[in-house]
């Protein structure tokens, strides 16, 4: 797992209280005045940006609360780029150092230097990728040069700086290698026209030919989820706030390169949904399609039991896509009781209240777990991102008096902390490369091809479907005479594997903030399948 996650947990501990911890000391009078920082029941809730920056820097008698260090370093990038913050920290350190030098208090100067190095160590460990910026690295070198001037040769401060620098360079090198690998995996989207005309192999496996055990497939999906989510760092999640913020246009903007890990993980959700739809629609015989649907229902059920809500939602979304949901005759043969329970847990009404209750239960189980299997919690990523975004939009960055609304950033930090804690869990299941390779590289249908296959299985029934069929047939001439695998796009994970709208959760389930499909349309699909809404029950 990335070093960042481990450091993050050690910094924040079980909670983000923002209260002064025992032994931390209070900031001296030489720092910000009480009027610049506002506390409520010992908890910092607001302050000017300058005062908050001063509160970050240690003094001889003060060292900031570690939860404050992390929360401020995380949230400050909304207002100021990390290299500018580091420059300001350097200025404050220099001013304090000059005061100590004039007093000829060498012991205090050494203690102050050690605390500055400790602050920089926590910064470089929690957010090493801030120092990919040459400006930030230059500021770091300038500060460390100043604090070592009074240290003897091979002194403790110099040793600490050497260790910190070595660890930082290793983290940056690992990040650079990962980015190079990602760039190699990226390839231009394949042209659908040329791919569709390519003759596929004579025989093609389906998922049941690779894995027929729902539990095993759910475990392999959990492996993939944890591997991908581990590449997400706290500052990546903060891009949700800094990139979309419109109030501070003159300030730090979101770095689009840092959103790649978020987009890649979101793309995995979409790919899994499309793979599920492909596996169902490619089957020619109704009996086999029924078996495929029941298999994926069981896989989603096992994902729920594991705590892998993201894969579960992706599978449900795939089965709720129109080309699958419209297969009325197929769904009439499916035992939908289990599916109805799953849909109940993912019901979008009341802001996904049922899902949030289940997530809370999984979280409590994880906190009390004695085994790594019980620690697994993988939330629906789209919903987590929306929670962070709406928390940011509902609460202002600044209060009427100009202070930074730090209470808001405590809450954002708490939620990110909880998410990062979940990413630290080591997957306890044995890895099956054959199954994972299929899940990640199996060709999938484009959206148009899904409808073609769906209409060939069960003909269009209403005017809208008949119009769609007339429109699609010229684009796929002779489709009915060819094997279903001819419709494959041939794109794999990491390329354009076919698309679902960005908000695929709501697209499949009729969320309020999406246009592609209304709640009534989603209900129409459930009626087609012969299913009925059921009260919640254990799975």
Phi and psi in degrees as a GROMACS rama.xvg file:
@    title "Ramachandran Plot"
@    xaxis  label "Phi"
@    yaxis  label "Psi"
@TYPE xy
-62.7665  145.583  UNK-2
-60.7847  -33.0369  UNK-3
-53.6042  -44.573  UNK-4
-62.4622  -40.8675  UNK-5
-65.8586  -45.36  UNK-6
-62.0867  -41.4703  UNK-7
-55.2719  -47.366  UNK-8
-64.4914  -40.3357  UNK-9
-69.8157  -30.0033  UNK-10
-72.073  -49.1484  UNK-11
-85.9147  -25.7532  UNK-12
62.1573  -151.644  UNK-13
-73.5473  -17.2648  UNK-14
-153.111  167.878  UNK-15
-114.775  73.8253  UNK-16
-77.3743  -35.3407  UNK-17
77.3066  7.76101  UNK-18
-87.5041  154.682  UNK-19
-70.1751  126.802  UNK-20
-85.6897  155.152  UNK-21
-57.4629  136.118  UNK-22
84.6378  -5.15381  UNK-23
-77.6519  -29.4542  UNK-24
83.6878  167.154  UNK-25
-107.348  150.523  UNK-26
-70.4497  139.303  UNK-27
-69.977  169.144  UNK-28
-69.1845  -16.9477  UNK-29
-70.8995  -9.69485  UNK-30
-90.8903  -151.612  UNK-31
-68.2993  149.68  UNK-32
-75.4033  162.568  UNK-33
-62.2693  -23.301  UNK-34
-74.015  -16.4422  UNK-35
-89.1469  -19.2142  UNK-36
-124.418  136.089  UNK-37
-115.837  125.662  UNK-38
-112.14  147.31  UNK-39
-131.456  113.517  UNK-40
53.9812  44.2118  UNK-41
78.8176  4.36554  UNK-42
-113.608  127.432  UNK-43
-69.2991  122.777  UNK-44
-117.529  -19.0626  UNK-45
-164.088  164.871  UNK-46
174.794  162.749  UNK-47
-69.3239  154.476  UNK-48
-60.2602  -39.4023  UNK-49
-63.0283  -43.2802  UNK-50
-65.8504  -38.1205  UNK-51
-65.3907  -37.7556  UNK-52
-66.2601  -41.5614  UNK-53
-65.9395  -33.8233  UNK-54
-67.2462  -21.1164  UNK-55
-76.0907  -29.2951  UNK-56
-87.4893  130.406  UNK-57
-68.9272  163.178  UNK-58
-125.497  -174.843  UNK-59
-60.5561  -37.986  UNK-60
-107.322  7.19537  UNK-61
-140.01  139.821  UNK-62
-136.585  130.023  UNK-63
-64.5136  149.877  UNK-64
-54.9473  134.356  UNK-65
-65.304  -31.1627  UNK-66
-66.1066  -34.9517  UNK-67
-68.1196  -41.6609  UNK-68
-55.2227  -50.7522  UNK-69
-65.718  -47.5636  UNK-70
-63.2356  -40.5694  UNK-71
-71.4438  -41.965  UNK-72
-62.7354  -34.8551  UNK-73
-70.4392  -47.2857  UNK-74
-84.7815  -23.4712  UNK-75
-62.4292  -25.9081  UNK-76
-66.363  -12.6768  UNK-77
-68.5011  -28.7004  UNK-78
-109.277  -28.334  UNK-79
-150.018  136.76  UNK-80
-63.1722  148.945  UNK-81
-54.1673  -38.5033  UNK-82
-68.7372  -32.7123  UNK-83
-71.1666  -38.564  UNK-84
-62.7804  -42.2311  UNK-85
-63.6371  -37.8552  UNK-86
-63.6175  -40.5646  UNK-87
-67.9378  -39.1181  UNK-88
-60.3242  -40.9576  UNK-89
-62.3628  -39.3493  UNK-90
-64.4884  -44.658  UNK-91
-63.9812  -40.5111  UNK-92
-62.1375  -43.4718  UNK-93
-62.2657  -42.3573  UNK-94
-62.2573  -43.6707  UNK-95
-68.8202  -37.7034  UNK-96
-63.324  -42.4286  UNK-97
-62.7269  -37.2742  UNK-98
-63.8054  -40.9514  UNK-99
-70.4626  -35.0113  UNK-100
-67.7807  -36.2139  UNK-101
-68.1701  -27.6255  UNK-102
-85.1135  -1.77084  UNK-103
52.7218  37.9583  UNK-104
-103.527  85.9144  UNK-105
-64.703  -38.582  UNK-106
-63.7355  -43.0318  UNK-107
-67.5081  -36.6454  UNK-108
-64.1278  -39.4943  UNK-109
-67.3569  -39.7547  UNK-110
-64.5808  -41.7839  UNK-111
-63.6173  -43.1457  UNK-112
-60.728  -40.9607  UNK-113
-63.3195  -37.9231  UNK-114
-69.7086  -37.2138  UNK-115
-63.2374  -42.8597  UNK-116
-63.9202  -38.0352  UNK-117
-63.1927  -40.7007  UNK-118
-62.7501  -45.2934  UNK-119
-64.6144  -36.7436  UNK-120
-61.9996  -44.5019  UNK-121
-65.4036  -37.0515  UNK-122
-65.0458  -50.5149  UNK-123
-67.4217  -27.4055  UNK-124
-79.3307  -41.2096  UNK-125
-77.1819  -36.5746  UNK-126
-134.134  62.2507  UNK-127
-60.692  -27.9057  UNK-128
-79.5575  -4.92937  UNK-129
-63.4958  -25.0485  UNK-130
-96.5943  10.94  UNK-131
-68.4415  -25.2056  UNK-132
-72.5754  125.951  UNK-133
-59.9339  -33.7368  UNK-134
-65.139  -42.6337  UNK-135
-65.4591  -41.2492  UNK-136
-64.6555  -37.9292  UNK-137
-64.3665  -41.852  UNK-138
-64.5827  -39.6993  UNK-139
-61.4209  -44.6779  UNK-140
-63.1735  -38.102  UNK-141
-64.947  -43.8873  UNK-142
-66.2905  -45.7046  UNK-143
-65.1212  -32.1377  UNK-144
-64.6243  -41.2921  UNK-145
-65.3148  -44.2505  UNK-146
-74.1501  -13.3209  UNK-147
-95.8033  -2.3517  UNK-148
-63.8069  -31.4598  UNK-149
-96.5497  -1.05816  UNK-150
-87.9814  137.7  UNK-151
-69.8404  166.892  UNK-152
-59.9409  132.768  UNK-153
60.646  28.5176  UNK-154
-73.6159  170.037  UNK-155
-65.1099  -36.4231  UNK-156
-66.2859  -43.6856  UNK-157
-65.3692  -38.8743  UNK-158
-63.8187  -42.0618  UNK-159
-63.432  -39.9146  UNK-160
-66.4231  -39.8  UNK-161
-63.1063  -43.4842  UNK-162
-65.1174  -42.538  UNK-163
-61.2695  -44.4656  UNK-164
-64.2739  -42.0788  UNK-165
-62.7859  -44.9873  UNK-166
-63.2357  -40.1057  UNK-167
-63.4454  -44.9128  UNK-168
-64.3062  -36.7716  UNK-169
-64.2314  -42.4614  UNK-170
-63.3356  -42.4694  UNK-171
-67.491  -37.0362  UNK-172
-65.6703  -41.0656  UNK-173
-63.5441  -41.2578  UNK-174
-63.5861  -40.8193  UNK-175
-64.918  -40.6776  UNK-176
-64.5908  -40.2423  UNK-177
-64.4523  -39.537  UNK-178
-66.8099  -38.3797  UNK-179
-63.2467  -40.2444  UNK-180
-64.37  -41.5117  UNK-181
-61.8477  -41.9632  UNK-182
-63.6846  -36.6239  UNK-183
-67.5462  -37.0593  UNK-184
-72.5382  -25.9822  UNK-185
-70.1788  137.847  UNK-186
-146.562  155.021  UNK-187
-60.1291  147.122  UNK-188
-58.5228  134.76  UNK-189
-75.5356  140.978  UNK-190
-69.6048  120.705  UNK-191
-60.9985  -39.5638  UNK-192
-59.3534  -49.0426  UNK-193
-68.5984  -35.8057  UNK-194
-69.0234  -41.371  UNK-195
-63.9841  -24.8957  UNK-196
-86.4413  -5.38314  UNK-197
-77.7712  133.251  UNK-198
-75.1064  125.966  UNK-199
-79.5285  167.439  UNK-200
-58.7759  156.412  UNK-201
-61.4892  -39.0858  UNK-202
-122.809  139.509  UNK-203
-132.498  130.619  UNK-204
-73.4004  153.423  UNK-205
-111.192  179.407  UNK-206
-62.426  -34.4587  UNK-207
-68.6056  -23.8627  UNK-208
-76.7061  -15.1143  UNK-209
-102.481  -39.7814  UNK-210
-152.384  120.643  UNK-211
-110.102  6.9785  UNK-212
-103.588  112.787  UNK-213
-57.6996  -38.5074  UNK-214
-64.9219  -43.656  UNK-215
-63.3855  -43.0068  UNK-216
-64.8441  -39.5741  UNK-217
-62.1204  -37.847  UNK-218
-66.7577  -39.9953  UNK-219
-69.2486  -35.5805  UNK-220
-63.0177  -38.2132  UNK-221
-64.8152  -38.9284  UNK-222
-56.3664  -50.4835  UNK-223
-62.7629  -43.0243  UNK-224
-58.4  -49.8227  UNK-225
-67.1453  -34.9048  UNK-226
-64.8995  -41.7887  UNK-227
-76.1885  -38.8971  UNK-228
-71.1018  -22.7016  UNK-229
-69.5477  -15.8326  UNK-230
-84.5214  -3.09143  UNK-231
-90.2441  131.04  UNK-232
-112.571  160.005  UNK-233
-54.2825  -41.9379  UNK-234
-68.3054  -25.8775  UNK-235
-63.4519  -43.487  UNK-236
-66.9661  -30.5601  UNK-237
-69.871  -16.9476  UNK-238
-62.2762  -26.0685  UNK-239
-57.5734  -36.1669  UNK-240
-85.6285  -53.4984  UNK-241
-68.9011  -33.5341  UNK-242
-74.587  -31.0716  UNK-243
-97.7374  -1.0673  UNK-244
-74.8636  129.832  UNK-245
-107.049  -6.30003  UNK-246
-81.3538  -28.4948  UNK-247
-115.83  58.8228  UNK-248
-64.0447  -25.878  UNK-249
-85.1564  -5.08233  UNK-250
-100.45  -164.27  UNK-251
-61.0063  129.84  UNK-252
-104.751  159.306  UNK-253
-65.3664  137.608  UNK-254
-88.4948  113.648  UNK-255
-61.8765  -28.745  UNK-256
-66.6821  -25.3879  UNK-257
-83.1354  -6.08222  UNK-258
-92.3689  0.894857  UNK-259
-60.6431  -43.992  UNK-260
-63.7897  -34.4652  UNK-261
-67.9435  -44.3632  UNK-262
-66.6752  -37.9689  UNK-263
-65.1379  -40.1285  UNK-264
-69.8785  -39.0865  UNK-265
-65.8776  -36.1245  UNK-266
-65.0884  -33.5565  UNK-267
-60.6154  -41.4697  UNK-268
-58.4533  -47.9468  UNK-269
-63.2779  -41.2526  UNK-270
-63.5761  -41.7643  UNK-271
-64.4735  -41.2233  UNK-272
-60.7745  -44.609  UNK-273
-68.5498  -33.337  UNK-274
-64.8471  -42.5786  UNK-275
-60.0627  -47.2072  UNK-276
-62.5544  -39.399  UNK-277
-63.8386  -45.5117  UNK-278
-60.5574  -34.1355  UNK-279
-76.8905  -49.1656  UNK-280
-72.1221  -24.4185  UNK-281
-74.6774  -18.3362  UNK-282
-75.2262  129.92  UNK-283
-81.2919  -45.2527  UNK-284
-83.435  136.054  UNK-285
-60.1166  -41.2246  UNK-286
-60.0885  -40.4956  UNK-287
-72.3552  -34.8851  UNK-288
-64.4069  -39.1521  UNK-289
-61.081  -44.3874  UNK-290
-63.1036  -39.1783  UNK-291
-64.7404  -42.1303  UNK-292
-63.008  -45.4385  UNK-293
-64.7857  -33.9157  UNK-294
-63.5476  -47.3973  UNK-295
-68.3913  -31.3163  UNK-296
-62.08  -42.4554  UNK-297
-67.2524  -35.9671  UNK-298
-64.3199  -45.497  UNK-299
-60.7512  -38.6891  UNK-300
-63.2627  -42.0539  UNK-301
-68.2015  -35.9315  UNK-302
-60.9752  -42.0818  UNK-303
-60.3039  -46.5838  UNK-304
-64.4448  -33.5166  UNK-305
-71.1922  -32.4644  UNK-306
106.089  11.3831  UNK-307
-91.8115  79.2282  UNK-308
-73.3719  -28.3395  UNK-309
-66.905  -46.4862  UNK-310
-65.8027  -38.6343  UNK-311
-59.0201  -46.2215  UNK-312
-66.0005  -37.1252  UNK-313
-64.0285  -41.0023  UNK-314
-65.2381  -45.769  UNK-315
-61.7301  -40.9258  UNK-316
-61.672  -40.8025  UNK-317
-62.3555  -40.5197  UNK-318
-75.2683  -18.6315  UNK-319
-92.1308  -6.9363  UNK-320
-61.2698  144.343  UNK-321
-52.5957  -43.9138  UNK-322
-59.7985  -29.1269  UNK-323
-88.1185  -45.2207  UNK-324
-64.3388  -26.1553  UNK-325
-78.3149  -8.50795  UNK-326
-75.2881  72.7404  UNK-327
-59.2777  -44.2628  UNK-328
-66.3969  -36.928  UNK-329
-68.0888  -46.3782  UNK-330
-64.9707  -26.9968  UNK-331
-65.5096  -20.7645  UNK-332
-94.6797  -6.18027  UNK-333
-87.7883  136.664  UNK-334
-79.9794  102.545  UNK-335
-93.7927  5.72168  UNK-336
-57.4663  -45.9576  UNK-337
-64.7579  -40.0942  UNK-338
-65.7157  -37.7936  UNK-339
-63.5012  -37.3732  UNK-340
-66.1924  -42.4649  UNK-341
-61.5707  -43.7663  UNK-342
-63.7836  -33.3173  UNK-343
-61.704  -43.0858  UNK-344
-67.4806  -27.903  UNK-345
-104.023  18.3715  UNK-346
-60.6347  123.603  UNK-347
-74.4978  -9.12164  UNK-348
-65.0273  152.641  UNK-349
53.8452  42.6226  UNK-350
57.2537  46.8101  UNK-351
55.8388  46.2569  UNK-352
-58.027  -43.8323  UNK-353
-64.4475  -42.0425  UNK-354
-62.1554  -43.5678  UNK-355
-64.9183  -33.7167  UNK-356
-65.7181  -43.7376  UNK-357
-64.7764  -39.3031  UNK-358
-64.0118  -40.5715  UNK-359
-62.8025  -40.4037  UNK-360
-63.9199  -41.7697  UNK-361
-65.2711  -35.6523  UNK-362
-65.7458  -44.2777  UNK-363
-63.3701  -39.5451  UNK-364
-61.3832  -41.8757  UNK-365
-64.0253  -40.1122  UNK-366
-67.504  -28.9198  UNK-367
-102.057  8.181  UNK-368
-69.2226  145.592  UNK-369
-105.124  -12.3956  UNK-370
-131.304  157.457  UNK-371
-65.9619  -25.9317  UNK-372
-63.0265  -36.7526  UNK-373
-80.2061  -11.7223  UNK-374
-85.4329  -12.3542  UNK-375
-69.3232  122.84  UNK-376
-139.418  113.824  UNK-377
-122.75  98.9433  UNK-378
-71.8668  165.751  UNK-379
-68.8012  111.693  UNK-380
-64.4105  -40.5925  UNK-381
-57.345  -40.5853  UNK-382
-71.5634  -37.2469  UNK-383
-62.1491  -44.619  UNK-384
-61.5243  -42.3782  UNK-385
-64.7383  -37.0607  UNK-386
-61.2638  -44.7858  UNK-387
-64.2801  -44.1119  UNK-388
-63.6859  -46.3134  UNK-389
-71.6829  -30.6973  UNK-390
-61.3611  -39.2834  UNK-391
-68.09  -40.7677  UNK-392
-76.2142  -33.0877  UNK-393
-71.4798  -37.7641  UNK-394
-105.933  133.899  UNK-395
-74.1614  154.471  UNK-396
-73.0958  -31.2887  UNK-397
-122.012  144.761  UNK-398
-85.6556  167.166  UNK-399
-55.7474  -28.6142  UNK-400
-84.4636  5.10261  UNK-401
92.2183  -8.32041  UNK-402
-68.6807  151.009  UNK-403
-70.9628  130.804  UNK-404
-77.267  79.1201  UNK-405
-70.344  -21.9549  UNK-406
-59.3915  -38.9535  UNK-407
-61.6464  -42.7048  UNK-408
-75.5292  -23.9652  UNK-409
-60.6603  -43.5469  UNK-410
-69.3046  -42.3548  UNK-411
-60.6096  -43.2542  UNK-412
-62.8683  -38.4504  UNK-413
-62.7641  -44.695  UNK-414
-67.8206  -39.0772  UNK-415
-66.4964  -38.4337  UNK-416
-58.6682  -45.2866  UNK-417
-62.6789  -43.1602  UNK-418
-62.9863  -44.7966  UNK-419
-66.2027  -31.9483  UNK-420
-61.8426  -39.7514  UNK-421
-65.9806  -32.204  UNK-422
-73.4287  -14.0759  UNK-423
-80.5748  -12.0113  UNK-424
-69.043  129.552  UNK-425
-79.1961  132.596  UNK-426
-68.2529  123.605  UNK-427
-84.9736  -5.74581  UNK-428
-90.405  146.479  UNK-429
-67.4979  135.686  UNK-430
-82.4465  131.502  UNK-431
-113.022  103.709  UNK-432
-64.5662  -33.9872  UNK-433
-63.9338  -46.3859  UNK-434
-67.1699  -45.0017  UNK-435
-63.7565  -38.3445  UNK-436
-61.7321  -39.7099  UNK-437
-65.4425  -45.5901  UNK-438
-61.4042  -33.3333  UNK-439
-92.4872  -21.1962  UNK-440
-123.131  -7.93519  UNK-441
-60.0993  132.787  UNK-442
-62.346  150.305  UNK-443
-130.823  157.116  UNK-444
-74.6234  148.646  UNK-445
-72.0214  170.653  UNK-446
-62.4457  -39.1665  UNK-447
-65.0989  -42.1794  UNK-448
-66.1377  -34.3099  UNK-449
-59.9406  -44.1919  UNK-450
-66.3775  -40.0034  UNK-451
-57.9236  -50.9983  UNK-452
-62.3611  -38.5083  UNK-453
-65.2585  -44.7875  UNK-454
-67.3666  -31.9866  UNK-455
-70.3652  -30.651  UNK-456
-75.5017  -46.6802  UNK-457
-137.791  112.987  UNK-458
-57.8897  158.103  UNK-459
-59.9974  141.502  UNK-460
-112.435  -27.3553  UNK-461
-122.494  175.63  UNK-462
-61.0943  -39.673  UNK-463
-63.379  -44.786  UNK-464
-67.0356  -39.193  UNK-465
-64.4894  -38.1805  UNK-466
-65.227  -41.3833  UNK-467
-62.8163  -41.651  UNK-468
-62.7639  -42.0833  UNK-469
-64.2943  -35.7112  UNK-470
-72.2905  -38.5515  UNK-471
-78.794  -33.7111  UNK-472
-58.2865  -42.7516  UNK-473
-61.6435  -29.0412  UNK-474
-76.3563  -17.6849  UNK-475
-128.982  64.9435  UNK-476
-62.1684  135.027  UNK-477
71.697  18.3761  UNK-478
-59.9011  -38.7539  UNK-479
-67.2375  -21.4763  UNK-480
-89.0151  -6.87437  UNK-481
-105.059  160.77  UNK-482
-66.8579  152.257  UNK-483
-58.285  -31.5822  UNK-484
-64.3537  -15.2297  UNK-485
-62.4341  -22.162  UNK-486
-82.5517  -6.87424  UNK-487
-63.6288  141.602  UNK-488
-77.7722  -25.4845  UNK-489
79.3118  1.02626  UNK-490
-82.8738  147.668  UNK-491
-120.455  177.854  UNK-492
-57.9108  135.953  UNK-493
98.0111  -12.0511  UNK-494
-123.245  -167.245  UNK-495
-82.7621  86.7129  UNK-496
-81.8072  27.9963  UNK-497
93.8039  163.273  UNK-498
-133.359  147.052  UNK-499
-120.482  153.657  UNK-500
-58.8138  151.121  UNK-501
-47.7329  -44.2869  UNK-502
-92.0786  67.3256  UNK-503
-67.5261  -26.0589  UNK-504
-60.4673  -54.2111  UNK-505
-73.7387  -28.8862  UNK-506
-59.9031  -39.9121  UNK-507
-81.9188  -23.9021  UNK-508
-117.771  5.91848  UNK-509
75.8025  40.5576  UNK-510
-64.3714  158.403  UNK-511
-69.7421  -29.7725  UNK-512
-93.9308  17.2882  UNK-513
-120.932  148.054  UNK-514
-97.1862  -29.6474  UNK-515
-54.855  -33.3978  UNK-516
-149.824  129.64  UNK-517
-85.4018  167.735  UNK-518
-60.5934  -37.3968  UNK-519
-67.0225  -35.9317  UNK-520
-65.7857  -41.3637  UNK-521
-61.7949  -39.9102  UNK-522
-64.7656  -34.4515  UNK-523
-61.6684  -39.3297  UNK-524
-63.2768  -42.206  UNK-525
-64.0574  -37.6467  UNK-526
-65.6027  -39.742  UNK-527
-59.3987  -38.3437  UNK-528
-75.5901  -10.4281  UNK-529
81.3869  10.9679  UNK-530
-88.091  164.685  UNK-531
-137.745  147.942  UNK-532
-63.9576  134.717  UNK-533
-121.925  155.024  UNK-534
-69.3826  156.16  UNK-535
-61.7979  142.628  UNK-536
-151.035  156.282  UNK-537
-66.0353  149.164  UNK-538
